[in-house]
C-alpha cells in the first residue's frame, strides 16, 4: 500500500473540505500506531468533524496551515474516500459505473455519460473494469 490519502485537521472557520473521517466508518489506517499517535498529539478523536480525509491527488486542496498525515488505503477504501469526497453528481455517476460490473448493456453510452460528467477515463476503467484502451477509443 502506498500513501493513498491524507488525514488533516481542518482549521476552524474554514469551509468543509474533504470527507469527515468518521463518515467513512472503519478504515484500516485508523487502527495504526501512527494515526493513533497523530490524533493524540493534536488532542482530537477519530469522530471529530475537524479530522478530514482527501485522496492523495487532492493534496493541493489542503490548507497550508492544516496539520496533515499521509495514510495508506486498500483499493476498496480508496474508492470509498474518493466517492465521499466527490460532488454528489459525480458520486451518482460513479455509482452507476460501479453497477456496470453487473451488466454489459450499453457500456458505450454509460462511458460517454461519465466522460461528459467530467470523470477521467482512468477512473472509469478503475470503477468498471473496462479496458482503458476501449475507453480511449470512445474519446477520439
N, CA, C and O of each residue as an XYZ file, in Angstrom:
560
protein
N       0.836     -1.196      0.000
C       0.000      0.000      0.000
C       0.875      1.252      0.000
O       1.874      1.324      0.715
N       0.495      2.209     -0.790
C       1.188      3.495     -0.832
C       0.365      4.507     -0.050
O      -0.716      4.198      0.451
N       0.893      5.718      0.045
C       0.102      6.767      0.682
C      -0.967      7.190     -0.312
O      -0.684      7.868     -1.299
N      -2.189      6.785     -0.040
C      -3.285      6.992     -0.966
C      -4.187      8.146     -0.578
O      -5.043      8.565     -1.358
N      -3.995      8.661      0.630
C      -4.860      9.736      1.111
C      -4.116     10.519      2.183
O      -3.050     10.118      2.652
N      -4.702     11.635      2.552
C      -4.152     12.452      3.634
C      -5.230     12.701      4.661
O      -6.332     13.145      4.338
N      -4.894     12.409      5.905
C      -5.715     12.878      7.014
C      -5.239     14.286      7.284
O      -4.049     14.577      7.160
N      -6.158     15.166      7.654
C      -5.734     16.508      8.030
C      -6.739     17.089      8.994
O      -7.899     16.680      9.047
N      -6.262     18.053      9.751
C      -7.118     18.764     10.691
C      -7.570     20.045     10.028
O      -6.751     20.893      9.674
N      -8.843     20.183      9.864
C      -9.392     21.373      9.236
C      -9.401     22.502     10.257
O     -10.090     22.420     11.274
N      -8.638     23.552      9.990
C      -8.622     24.678     10.926
C     -10.028     25.275     11.062
O     -10.825     25.238     10.125
N     -10.310     25.816     12.231
C     -11.603     26.465     12.461
C     -11.826     27.552     11.433
O     -10.878     28.103     10.873
N     -13.079     27.850     11.195
C     -13.503     28.908     10.281
C     -13.133     28.615      8.829
O     -13.011     29.548      8.036
N     -12.958     27.383      8.470
C     -12.683     27.016      7.083
C     -13.907     26.293      6.532
O     -14.600     25.598      7.275
N     -14.180     26.448      5.243
C     -15.288     25.674      4.664
C     -14.956     24.184      4.731
O     -13.788     23.798      4.679
N     -15.967     23.374      4.845
C     -15.766     21.926      4.922
C     -15.109     21.433      3.639
O     -15.568     21.728      2.535
N     -14.053     20.696      3.799
C     -13.259     20.203      2.690
C     -12.998     18.723      2.921
O     -12.779     18.301      4.056
N     -13.019     17.945      1.869
C     -12.791     16.521      2.023
C     -13.960     15.865      2.724
O     -15.063     16.412      2.755
N     -13.721     14.705      3.280
C     -14.751     13.961      4.000
C     -14.351     13.840      5.458
O     -13.170     13.730      5.785
N     -15.344     13.862      6.324
C     -15.073     13.602      7.737
C     -14.628     12.149      7.852
O     -15.263     11.259      7.287
N     -13.559     11.910      8.568
C     -13.050     10.546      8.725
C     -14.120      9.641      9.323
O     -14.241      8.478      8.937
N     -14.889     10.167     10.256
C     -15.931      9.381     10.915
C     -17.009      8.930      9.933
O     -17.622      7.883     10.141
N     -17.253      9.690      8.873
C     -18.285      9.346      7.897
C     -17.926      8.106      7.085
O     -18.800      7.486      6.480
N     -16.658      7.747      7.068
C     -16.209      6.605      6.274
C     -16.208      5.294      7.043
O     -15.910      4.244      6.474
N     -16.532      5.342      8.307
C     -16.505      4.110      9.075
C     -15.089      3.657      9.345
O     -14.171      4.477      9.367
N     -14.899      2.395      9.546
C     -13.596      1.874      9.949
C     -12.618      1.676      8.815
O     -12.668      0.657      8.127
N     -11.737      2.624      8.609
C     -10.629      2.433      7.682
C      -9.497      1.761      8.457
O      -9.264      2.071      9.625
N      -8.804      0.848      7.802
C      -7.722      0.125      8.474
C      -6.658      1.053      9.043
O      -6.095      0.781     10.104
N      -6.385      2.142      8.344
C      -5.319      3.047      8.789
C      -5.619      3.666     10.153
O      -4.691      4.061     10.860
N      -6.895      3.761     10.537
C      -7.236      4.378     11.823
C      -6.799      3.513     13.005
O      -6.770      3.975     14.146
N      -6.465      2.268     12.724
C      -6.024      1.358     13.788
C      -4.510      1.326     13.937
O      -3.993      0.600     14.786
N      -3.794      2.094     13.132
C      -2.332      2.062     13.178
C      -1.794      2.950     14.294
O      -2.427      3.941     14.659
N      -0.624      2.599     14.839
C       0.002      3.442     15.865
C       0.281      4.862     15.355
O       0.185      5.823     16.118
N       0.627      4.997     14.067
C       0.925      6.327     13.528
C      -0.293      7.238     13.610
O      -0.176      8.395     14.013
N      -1.457      6.727     13.232
C      -2.676      7.540     13.266
C      -3.091      7.796     14.705
O      -3.476      8.914     15.048
N      -3.017      6.769     15.555
C      -3.345      6.972     16.978
C      -2.465      8.065     17.580
O      -2.954      8.957     18.273
N      -1.171      7.985     17.311
C      -0.233      8.978     17.847
C      -0.503     10.373     17.302
O      -0.433     11.356     18.039
N      -0.812     10.460     16.014
C      -1.096     11.746     15.377
C      -2.346     12.379     15.999
O      -2.358     13.571     16.308
N      -3.387     11.578     16.177
C      -4.619     12.083     16.793
C      -4.367     12.536     18.229
O      -4.843     13.592     18.644
N      -3.619     11.734     18.984
C      -3.308     12.104     20.374
C      -2.466     13.372     20.430
O      -2.687     14.223     21.291
N      -1.520     13.503     19.537
C      -0.652     14.684     19.529
C      -1.450     15.963     19.278
O      -1.066     17.042     19.730
N      -2.552     15.834     18.559
C      -3.380     17.000     18.250
C      -4.637     17.068     19.118
O      -5.497     17.927     18.925
N      -4.724     16.152     20.071
C      -5.821     16.130     21.037
C      -7.202     16.130     20.364
O      -8.087     16.903     20.731
N      -7.363     15.241     19.369
C      -8.648     15.059     18.692
C      -8.954     13.571     18.599
O      -8.064     12.730     18.725
N     -10.217     13.265     18.378
C     -10.618     11.865     18.226
C     -11.004     11.601     16.774
O     -11.218     12.532     15.997
N     -11.089     10.346     16.427
C     -11.477      9.935     15.076
C     -12.850     10.501     14.719
O     -13.118     10.765     13.547
N     -13.703     10.688     15.690
C     -15.069     11.153     15.429
C     -15.187     12.673     15.282
O     -16.272     13.176     14.989
N     -14.115     13.397     15.476
C     -14.148     14.857     15.366
C     -14.410     15.291     13.919
O     -13.840     14.729     12.984
N     -15.270     16.288     13.744
C     -15.541     16.853     12.418
C     -14.307     17.543     11.842
O     -14.227     17.752     10.631
N     -13.352     17.894     12.689
C     -12.121     18.531     12.217
C     -11.204     17.551     11.504
O     -10.396     17.960     10.671
N     -11.313     16.260     11.817
C     -10.447     15.247     11.198
C     -11.043     14.882      9.849
O     -12.097     14.251      9.768
N     -10.352     15.288      8.793
C     -10.845     15.115      7.433
C      -9.886     14.228      6.649
O      -8.749     14.002      7.065
N     -10.355     13.732      5.519
C      -9.525     12.900      4.652
C      -9.784     13.293      3.201
O     -10.913     13.585      2.807
N      -8.723     13.290      2.433
C      -8.785     13.573      0.995
C      -7.881     12.587      0.273
O      -6.864     12.168      0.826
N      -8.232     12.210     -0.955
C      -7.320     11.377     -1.742
C      -5.998     12.113     -1.956
O      -5.967     13.344     -1.972
N      -4.925     11.374     -2.117
C      -3.588     11.967     -2.264
C      -3.518     12.924     -3.447
O      -2.795     13.919     -3.392
N      -4.264     12.637     -4.523
C      -4.200     13.521     -5.691
C      -4.886     14.867     -5.459
O      -4.816     15.751     -6.313
N      -5.542     15.027     -4.319
C      -6.195     16.299     -3.972
C      -5.438     17.034     -2.867
O      -5.972     17.962     -2.259
N      -4.203     16.624     -2.607
C      -3.412     17.221     -1.524
C      -3.315     18.740     -1.649
O      -3.274     19.437     -0.636
N      -3.278     19.252     -2.853
C      -3.148     20.700     -3.061
C      -4.314     21.483     -2.457
O      -4.184     22.679     -2.200
N      -5.444     20.826     -2.231
C      -6.620     21.494     -1.656
C      -6.513     21.689     -0.144
O      -7.247     22.491      0.434
N      -5.605     20.962      0.492
C      -5.463     21.049      1.942
C      -4.836     22.394      2.297
O      -3.792     22.751      1.752
N      -5.460     23.140      3.203
C      -4.882     24.442      3.580
C      -3.442     24.279      4.080
O      -3.110     23.299      4.748
N      -2.600     25.254      3.745
C      -1.178     25.187      4.122
C      -0.985     25.051      5.624
O      -0.063     24.370      6.072
N      -1.851     25.699      6.409
C      -1.684     25.683      7.855
C      -2.315     24.461      8.529
O      -2.303     24.354      9.755
N      -2.863     23.547      7.736
C      -3.509     22.358      8.304
C      -2.475     21.277      8.601
O      -1.592     21.005      7.788
N      -2.597     20.671      9.769
C      -1.756     19.517     10.101
C      -2.217     18.361      9.233
O      -3.419     18.149      9.074
N      -1.268     17.601      8.660
C      -1.636     16.514      7.758
C      -0.803     15.271      8.021
O       0.298     15.343      8.566
N      -1.348     14.139      7.626
C      -0.664     12.855      7.777
C      -1.006     11.978      6.576
O      -2.180     11.687      6.347
N       0.005     11.546      5.797
C      -0.283     10.627      4.691
C      -0.627      9.246      5.252
O       0.000      8.779      6.203
N      -1.633      8.598      4.649
C      -2.054      7.271      5.109
C      -2.263      6.340      3.914
O      -2.687      6.780      2.845
N      -1.965      5.064      4.100
C      -2.231      4.079      3.047
C      -3.676      3.592      3.144
O      -4.248      3.523      4.232
N      -4.250      3.258      2.003
C      -5.609      2.717      1.950
C      -5.630      1.497      1.049
O      -4.822      1.382      0.127
N      -6.547      0.595      1.313
C      -6.762     -0.511      0.386
C      -7.478      0.052     -0.841
O      -7.955      1.186     -0.817
N      -7.551     -0.727     -1.897
C      -8.233     -0.256     -3.113
C      -9.691      0.089     -2.818
O     -10.197      1.110     -3.283
N     -10.362     -0.757     -2.050
C     -11.766     -0.524     -1.712
C     -11.916      0.731     -0.860
O     -12.847      1.511     -1.061
N     -11.008      0.929      0.088
C     -11.056      2.122      0.933
C     -10.798      3.388      0.113
O     -11.439      4.417      0.325
N      -9.852      3.300     -0.824
C      -9.553      4.454     -1.672
C     -10.779      4.843     -2.499
O     -11.055      6.029     -2.683
N     -11.510      3.846     -2.996
C     -12.750      4.128     -3.729
C     -13.764      4.830     -2.837
O     -14.405      5.795     -3.254
N     -13.905      4.343     -1.612
C     -14.859      4.956     -0.670
C     -14.488      6.401     -0.372
O     -15.359      7.269     -0.325
N     -13.190      6.664     -0.168
C     -12.736      8.035      0.120
C     -13.024      8.932     -1.071
O     -13.540     10.037     -0.903
N     -12.697      8.472     -2.275
C     -12.942      9.282     -3.464
C     -14.422      9.578     -3.636
O     -14.795     10.697     -3.988
N     -15.267      8.586     -3.390
C     -16.705      8.803     -3.530
C     -17.236      9.757     -2.471
O     -18.076     10.606     -2.771
N     -16.767      9.632     -1.257
C     -17.236     10.503     -0.178
C     -16.806     11.951     -0.405
O     -17.493     12.875      0.029
N     -15.684     12.151     -1.073
C     -15.160     13.499     -1.316
C     -15.696     14.127     -2.599
O     -15.591     15.340     -2.784
N     -16.263     13.324     -3.476
C     -16.728     13.834     -4.769
C     -18.055     14.574     -4.626
O     -18.843     14.276     -3.728
N     -18.300     15.536     -5.510
C     -19.611     16.183     -5.535
C     -20.694     15.142     -5.814
O     -20.415     14.113     -6.428
N     -21.907     15.393     -5.377
C     -22.983     14.408     -5.480
C     -23.214     13.929     -6.908
O     -23.434     12.736     -7.120
N     -23.172     14.822     -7.892
C     -23.402     14.406     -9.274
C     -22.350     13.395     -9.720
O     -22.671     12.417    -10.396
N     -21.104     13.629     -9.344
C     -20.031     12.697     -9.694
C     -20.223     11.390     -8.930
O     -20.023     10.312     -9.490
N     -20.603     11.474     -7.677
C     -20.831     10.279     -6.867
C     -21.922      9.408     -7.487
O     -21.784      8.187     -7.559
N     -22.997     10.039     -7.929
C     -24.080      9.282     -8.560
C     -23.591      8.591     -9.834
O     -23.910      7.427    -10.077
N     -22.817      9.310    -10.641
C     -22.288      8.739    -11.881
C     -21.336      7.595    -11.566
O     -21.370      6.564    -12.238
N     -20.481      7.760    -10.546
C     -19.545      6.693    -10.184
C     -20.285      5.462     -9.666
O     -19.847      4.336     -9.902
N     -21.383      5.658     -8.977
C     -22.187      4.515     -8.518
C     -22.713      3.736     -9.716
O     -22.714      2.505     -9.715
N     -23.160      4.464    -10.742
C     -23.618      3.800    -11.960
C     -22.484      3.026    -12.610
O     -22.686      1.918    -13.108
N     -21.284      3.613    -12.605
C     -20.136      2.925    -13.193
C     -19.805      1.652    -12.428
O     -19.472      0.630    -13.029
N     -19.898      1.711    -11.109
C     -19.645      0.502    -10.318
C     -20.694     -0.572    -10.602
O     -20.373     -1.759    -10.643
N     -21.946     -0.158    -10.799
C     -23.012     -1.112    -11.096
C     -22.809     -1.762    -12.459
O     -23.333     -2.847    -12.712
N     -22.052     -1.105    -13.340
C     -21.795     -1.634    -14.674
C     -21.230     -3.048    -14.605
O     -21.504     -3.872    -15.477
N     -20.459     -3.324    -13.590
C     -19.819     -4.638    -13.480
C     -20.843     -5.771    -13.506
O     -20.499     -6.917    -13.795
N     -22.109     -5.446    -13.201
C     -23.162     -6.460    -13.189
C     -23.912     -6.556    -14.507
O     -24.835     -7.362    -14.625
N     -23.549     -5.770    -15.485
C     -24.251     -5.761    -16.761
C     -23.256     -5.528    -17.893
O     -22.118     -5.124    -17.654
N     -23.683     -5.780    -19.107
C     -22.830     -5.491    -20.260
C     -23.583     -4.675    -21.299
O     -23.089     -4.475    -22.409
N     -24.763     -4.205    -20.952
C     -25.580     -3.458    -21.901
C     -25.158     -1.994    -21.956
O     -24.865     -1.379    -20.931
N     -25.132     -1.456    -23.151
C     -24.920     -0.031    -23.378
C     -23.703      0.551    -22.660
O     -23.771      1.654    -22.118
N     -22.602     -0.178    -22.653
C     -21.431      0.333    -21.940
C     -20.884      1.593    -22.590
O     -20.359      2.471    -21.906
N     -21.008      1.687    -23.934
C     -20.504      2.884    -24.606
C     -21.271      4.130    -24.144
O     -20.671      5.170    -23.876
N     -22.597      4.017    -24.054
C     -23.413      5.156    -23.618
C     -23.066      5.548    -22.185
O     -22.981      6.732    -21.858
N     -22.870      4.554    -21.348
C     -22.511      4.828    -19.956
C     -21.161      5.543    -19.880
O     -21.014      6.508    -19.130
N     -20.187      5.080    -20.643
C     -18.866      5.698    -20.637
C     -18.935      7.127    -21.183
O     -18.298      8.030    -20.640
N     -19.699      7.332    -22.247
C     -19.857      8.690    -22.794
C     -20.463      9.623    -21.749
O     -20.008     10.757    -21.600
N     -21.480      9.164    -21.025
C     -22.108      9.992    -19.986
C     -21.108     10.309    -18.880
O     -21.074     11.429    -18.371
N     -20.300      9.327    -18.512
C     -19.310      9.541    -17.457
C     -18.247     10.541    -17.904
O     -17.853     11.417    -17.134
N     -17.786     10.411    -19.140
C     -16.790     11.354    -19.661
C     -17.376     12.767    -19.719
O     -16.692     13.741    -19.403
N     -18.631     12.872    -20.120
C     -19.313     14.165    -20.175
C     -19.459     14.770    -18.780
O     -19.409     15.990    -18.624
N     -19.640     13.918    -17.764
C     -19.765     14.386    -16.378
C     -18.415     14.812    -15.808
O     -18.344     15.344    -14.699
N     -17.337     14.576    -16.573
C     -16.018     15.009    -16.129
C     -15.214     13.948    -15.401
O     -14.188     14.261    -14.797
N     -15.653     12.711    -15.446
C     -14.908     11.630    -14.795
C     -13.793     11.191    -15.746
O     -14.065     10.843    -16.896
N     -12.547     11.204    -15.280
C     -11.418     10.833    -16.152
C     -11.498      9.375    -16.601
O     -12.010      8.517    -15.882
N     -10.986      9.114    -17.797
C     -11.011      7.766    -18.370
C     -10.366      6.735    -17.441
O     -10.851      5.609    -17.327
N      -9.280      7.118    -16.784
C      -8.597      6.193    -15.868
C      -9.527      5.780    -14.723
O      -9.552      4.615    -14.327
N     -10.283      6.734    -14.199
C     -11.217      6.449    -13.100
C     -12.357      5.560    -13.591
O     -12.802      4.668    -12.869
N     -12.833      5.797    -14.818
C     -13.897      4.959    -15.389
C     -13.411      3.523    -15.490
O     -14.131      2.591    -15.133
N     -12.185      3.345    -15.978
C     -11.614      1.999    -16.091
C     -11.507      1.345    -14.718
O     -11.796      0.158    -14.567
N     -11.097      2.111    -13.730
C     -10.949      1.582    -12.372
C     -12.301      1.116    -11.817
O     -12.386      0.062    -11.187
N     -13.342      1.896    -12.050
C     -14.657      1.568    -11.499
C     -15.359      0.440    -12.244
O     -16.034     -0.384    -11.627
N     -15.203      0.396    -13.567
C     -15.956     -0.572    -14.366
C     -15.195     -1.837    -14.704
O     -15.795     -2.886    -14.940
N     -13.878     -1.743    -14.729
C     -13.095     -2.875    -15.178
C     -12.957     -2.921    -16.697
O     -12.370     -3.859    -17.236
N     -13.491     -1.918    -17.390
C     -13.368     -1.839    -18.852
C     -11.909     -1.520    -19.191
O     -11.257     -0.733    -18.506
N     -11.420     -2.136    -20.245
C     -10.051     -1.894    -20.695
C      -9.880     -0.406    -21.017
O     -10.682      0.154    -21.764
N      -8.849      0.243    -20.465
C      -8.629      1.663    -20.731
C      -8.493      1.987    -22.227
O      -8.846      3.086    -22.654
N      -7.989      1.047    -23.015
C      -7.870      1.284    -24.462
C      -9.250      1.374    -25.110
O      -9.452      2.169    -26.029
N     -10.209      0.559    -24.635
C     -11.574      0.635    -25.162
C     -12.200      1.985    -24.833
O     -12.909      2.567    -25.654
N     -11.934      2.475    -23.631
C     -12.448      3.789    -23.245
C     -11.787      4.866    -24.088
O     -12.448      5.803    -24.536
N     -10.482      4.734    -24.304
C      -9.742      5.692    -25.128
C     -10.267      5.781    -26.543
O     -10.282      6.865    -27.126
N     -10.703      4.658    -27.112
C     -11.254      4.655    -28.465
C     -12.533      5.492    -28.539
O     -12.849      6.056    -29.586
N     -13.254      5.569    -27.446
C     -14.503      6.343    -27.435
C     -14.247      7.846    -27.343
O     -15.123      8.642    -27.681
N     -13.073      8.239    -26.894
C     -12.778      9.662    -26.719
C     -12.183     10.285    -27.970
O     -11.992     11.500    -28.029
N     -11.889      9.468    -28.967
C     -11.290     10.023    -30.185
C     -12.318     10.275    -31.253
O     -11.977     10.742    -32.340
